[in-house]
Amino acid sequence: MDPSFKLIVDGSEIAEGVLRRAVAPAAVWELERIRRVSGNALIREDSVGIVTRLKVGAAKSRLKFKAGEVAINPADGSLWVFLSDAESRMPLVPLGSVLQGLEGLRSIRRGARLELMVRTG
């Protein structure tokens, strides 16, 4: 069974989703192991993200993403949630998708505390 996750902004649960183990097994396993990543929100026009210390390979990376998809940048470990259909500037590895609450992520402001908490089982 694929693990689910919650996205928490400044202490309030905003969104929920699922990580797809079949797409990026090593990255999903690492997220399951550490259970939680957090940091100041990075804001782009079409996505929000956080810097992590995750190291993943670039296998199965791509440039085009749909709204709600979650991906990781293998170059720097940053984790991104796409708010609309978009094309990334560099290849990212897809990890999963937001199933509910995507609209709430649109109101995140620069510097907000963003946390991804993985639930297993």
WOWOWO-V705776 format. One record per residue. N is the residue number from 0. RES is the residue in one letter. SS is DSSP state (H for helix, E for strand, L for the rest). NEAR is the number of other ideal C-beta (glycine too) atoms within 12 Angstrom. D_CENTER is the distance of its C-alpha to the mean C-alpha in Angstrom with 1 decimal. Layout:
BEGIN
n->N res->RES ss->SS near->NEAR d_center->D_CENTER
n->N res->RES ss->SS near->NEAR d_center->D_CENTER
END
This chain:
BEGIN
n->0 res->M ss->L near->13 d_center->18.6
n->1 res->D ss->L near->25 d_center->14.8
n->2 res->P ss->L near->29 d_center->13.1
n->3 res->S ss->E near->28 d_center->11.7
n->4 res->F ss->E near->36 d_center->9.4
n->5 res->K ss->E near->30 d_center->10.1
n->6 res->L ss->E near->45 d_center->8.7
n->7 res->I ss->E near->28 d_center->11.7
n->8 res->V ss->E near->31 d_center->13.1
n->9 res->D ss->L near->19 d_center->16.4
n->10 res->G ss->L near->14 d_center->17.2
n->11 res->S ss->E near->18 d_center->16.8
n->12 res->E ss->E near->21 d_center->14.6
n->13 res->I ss->E near->31 d_center->13.2
n->14 res->A ss->E near->34 d_center->11.1
n->15 res->E ss->E near->28 d_center->10.8
n->16 res->G ss->E near->33 d_center->9.5
n->17 res->V ss->E near->29 d_center->10.0
n->18 res->L ss->E near->41 d_center->8.9
n->19 res->R ss->L near->26 d_center->11.5
n->20 res->R ss->L near->23 d_center->13.6
n->21 res->A ss->L near->17 d_center->15.9
n->22 res->V ss->L near->26 d_center->13.7
n->23 res->A ss->L near->33 d_center->12.5
n->24 res->P ss->H near->21 d_center->14.6
n->25 res->A ss->H near->24 d_center->14.8
n->26 res->A ss->H near->39 d_center->11.1
n->27 res->V ss->H near->34 d_center->10.8
n->28 res->W ss->H near->21 d_center->14.1
n->29 res->E ss->H near->27 d_center->13.3
n->30 res->L ss->H near->38 d_center->10.5
n->31 res->E ss->H near->29 d_center->13.2
n->32 res->R ss->H near->15 d_center->15.7
n->33 res->I ss->H near->22 d_center->14.4
n->34 res->R ss->L near->20 d_center->13.0
n->35 res->R ss->E near->22 d_center->11.5
n->36 res->V ss->E near->32 d_center->9.9
n->37 res->S ss->E near->26 d_center->10.8
n->38 res->G ss->E near->24 d_center->12.2
n->39 res->N ss->E near->20 d_center->13.5
n->40 res->A ss->L near->33 d_center->11.4
n->41 res->L ss->E near->25 d_center->11.6
n->42 res->I ss->E near->23 d_center->12.8
n->43 res->R ss->L near->24 d_center->13.6
n->44 res->E ss->L near->14 d_center->15.6
n->45 res->D ss->L near->24 d_center->13.2
n->46 res->S ss->E near->36 d_center->9.7
n->47 res->V ss->E near->39 d_center->8.4
n->48 res->G ss->E near->36 d_center->6.7
n->49 res->I ss->E near->35 d_center->8.0
n->50 res->V ss->L near->21 d_center->10.1
n->51 res->T ss->L near->30 d_center->10.2
n->52 res->R ss->L near->17 d_center->13.1
n->53 res->L ss->L near->32 d_center->11.7
n->54 res->K ss->L near->18 d_center->14.0
n->55 res->V ss->L near->32 d_center->13.5
n->56 res->G ss->L near->17 d_center->15.9
n->57 res->A ss->L near->21 d_center->15.6
n->58 res->A ss->L near->17 d_center->16.9
n->59 res->K ss->L near->22 d_center->15.9
n->60 res->S ss->E near->24 d_center->14.2
n->61 res->R ss->E near->22 d_center->14.8
n->62 res->L ss->E near->19 d_center->15.0
n->63 res->K ss->E near->19 d_center->14.9
n->64 res->F ss->E near->33 d_center->12.1
n->65 res->K ss->L near->22 d_center->12.8
n->66 res->A ss->L near->20 d_center->11.8
n->67 res->G ss->L near->33 d_center->9.2
n->68 res->E ss->E near->36 d_center->7.5
n->69 res->V ss->E near->46 d_center->4.0
n->70 res->A ss->E near->42 d_center->5.3
n->71 res->I ss->E near->44 d_center->6.6
n->72 res->N ss->L near->33 d_center->9.8
n->73 res->P ss->L near->29 d_center->12.6
n->74 res->A ss->L near->19 d_center->14.9
n->75 res->D ss->L near->19 d_center->13.5
n->76 res->G ss->L near->26 d_center->10.5
n->77 res->S ss->L near->35 d_center->8.3
n->78 res->L ss->E near->46 d_center->4.5
n->79 res->W ss->E near->41 d_center->4.4
n->80 res->V ss->E near->46 d_center->4.7
n->81 res->F ss->E near->35 d_center->8.3
n->82 res->L ss->L near->31 d_center->11.0
n->83 res->S ss->L near->21 d_center->13.7
n->84 res->D ss->L near->15 d_center->14.8
n->85 res->A ss->E near->24 d_center->14.6
n->86 res->E ss->E near->19 d_center->15.5
n->87 res->S ss->E near->29 d_center->13.8
n->88 res->R ss->E near->17 d_center->16.4
n->89 res->M ss->E near->18 d_center->15.5
n->90 res->P ss->E near->23 d_center->14.4
n->91 res->L ss->E near->37 d_center->10.8
n->92 res->V ss->E near->39 d_center->10.2
n->93 res->P ss->E near->37 d_center->8.6
n->94 res->L ss->E near->47 d_center->7.1
n->95 res->G ss->E near->37 d_center->7.6
n->96 res->S ss->E near->28 d_center->7.9
n->97 res->V ss->E near->35 d_center->8.5
n->98 res->L ss->E near->21 d_center->12.2
n->99 res->Q ss->E near->19 d_center->13.6
n->100 res->G ss->L near->25 d_center->13.4
n->101 res->L ss->H near->27 d_center->11.8
n->102 res->E ss->H near->15 d_center->15.0
n->103 res->G ss->H near->24 d_center->14.6
n->104 res->L ss->H near->38 d_center->11.6
n->105 res->R ss->L near->25 d_center->14.1
n->106 res->S ss->L near->19 d_center->16.4
n->107 res->I ss->L near->32 d_center->14.3
n->108 res->R ss->L near->16 d_center->16.7
n->109 res->R ss->L near->14 d_center->16.4
n->110 res->G ss->L near->15 d_center->16.8
n->111 res->A ss->L near->26 d_center->15.5
n->112 res->R ss->E near->21 d_center->14.1
n->113 res->L ss->E near->39 d_center->10.4
n->114 res->E ss->E near->28 d_center->9.7
n->115 res->L ss->E near->45 d_center->7.4
n->116 res->M ss->E near->27 d_center->10.4
n->117 res->V ss->E near->36 d_center->10.9
n->118 res->R ss->E near->21 d_center->14.1
n->119 res->T ss->L near->20 d_center->16.2
n->120 res->G ss->L near->9 d_center->19.5
END
